[in-house]
Amino acid sequence: MNCKDPFPAASGLIFDEPLIFKRSVPGRVGCSLPEDDMEGFSFDLPDDRYLRQDIHGMPEVCELDMVRHYTRLSQWNYSVDLGMYPLGSCTMKYNPKVNEELSNIPGFSQCHPHSPIHLSQGSLKLMFELADYLKEISGLSAVSLQPAAGAQGELAGMLMIRAWHLNNNDEQRVNVLIPDSAHGTNPASCVLAGLKAVEIKSGSDGRLDPEVIKPWLNDSLAGIMMTNPNTLGIFETHADTISDMIHQAGGLVYMDGANLNALMGIVKPGDLGVDVQHINLHKTFSTPHGGGGPGSGPVAVSDKLAPFLPIPIIEKDDSRYFLQWDRPLSIGRLHGFFGNFAVMVRAYAYIRTLGPEGIKKIAQTSILNANYIQEQLRDAFHLPYPDVCKHECVLNDQLQSQYGITTMDIAKRLMDYGFHPPTVYFPLIVQGAIMIEPTESESRRNMDQFINALLHIAREAKENPEIVKSAPHLPKMKRLDETLAARNLTLRWTEDEQGDT
Ligand SMILES: *Cc1c(COP(=O)(O)O)cnc(C)c1O
């Protein structure tokens, strides 16, 4: 197998780097407009106070130069439309283009959130029905679509759990049990809501053992925050037993349902005793994401927590949809308006296109794909939890470390083979974790190419470790100081930095 340049537009460039960015030629313009013939009108520049003095000379380019510049830059990026994006816990599935078309229908995209209710009936209907589908999928009885991301859904859930206990005069119930494999947002949301995060250990099979929660079953217990399947890609087989124990001790059960890809159409969290969960529409229900948004993290709740949902709630009488504000126990508003509506349109289109059978098939296929990859890699990589997995599998670098090769090296070398690296070093409980989630979108052929690349890298690690250690060799950017890049992100090209930012 040959390495391939994942950024084809960057290869064979005849330009020097600075020339790619330095295209300005004095006097060049991007459009030809007729002379101003609007007599009596004059347009002055704004007041000096509003003009930036530090800009010396805007680029002067023609339209063609401009189009080529941005097209070239866009091709230096990797995306799910270009190749497999196996980031575990991110569910980077293919996002059908029809969803984009639908979310751009002017009736949706130009409906102002302040439009009067009688003129927004179509949008309200869509949200009402989407909430109904999410109730069906989660097996829970009420939904709010307001949270703008998974983490905000968690916060909503934790605020509702807190409000429930306060309403029962149980203000001492603050402990929330969170497994050590949880996503970092879980303890953060819990603490933001005024509760206390208590870390509990996963068992040697990667699952939660009911025994470990026993010491915490007392009247300080607020609840548990479980992820299912957990971030090791393993189904929590004791979920229903644990829910019973938590309920008997007076606590509530939160499920982090960011990744519902393996469950939908097969298992309803409500049947496992879950009281509240969030659902990442931008993962499971298809919306382009990454790079910070946009997201949508609706919360679904059981009867117990329904009175605490954020307001307003969309309701329906015989003839119309309306907003219900009169809910005295509500935790209040979480979003200026209704949430990220365009993401909801995509999720609605996705669910309606697939139907109940299609939704189930997605879950089955994503599980099959992850297990296919896990089995093909079983001999070449160490599997810390070798059981059947759900929508994602976790390997690590244990077999490669004897040659001085780390997970980071493997991830970087994958780029030379044209793949976006998987999630690395997460979950934290697996040393050197490599977490792969192919989703249902990838064909057997695509997965075979990915598997082949990893098998090659495992061989290279033994036979030619230097090439792996010094990877990536082909992409535009080599190894970055990722911490520095995250802390001190510079997105503007300047001449002396030669485009390295
Ligand atoms: C992605 C994810 C989250 C957070 O969702 P955001 O929309 O990024 O806030 C929480 N938990 C798990 C398990 C996730 O994978």
The ligand as an ORCA input file, in Angstrom:
! r2SCAN-3c Opt
* xyz 0 1
  C     -19.433     14.704     22.385
  C     -19.738     14.208     23.717
  C     -20.218     15.077     24.713
  C     -20.300     16.592     24.572
  O     -21.072     17.038     23.503
  P     -20.827     18.512     22.916
  O     -21.935     18.710     21.935
  O     -19.480     18.503     22.305
  O     -20.927     19.477     24.041
  C     -20.548     14.524     25.930
  N     -20.410     13.208     26.164
  C     -19.944     12.352     25.227
  C     -19.814     10.885     25.557
  C     -19.578     12.825     23.973
  O     -19.089     11.988     23.067
*
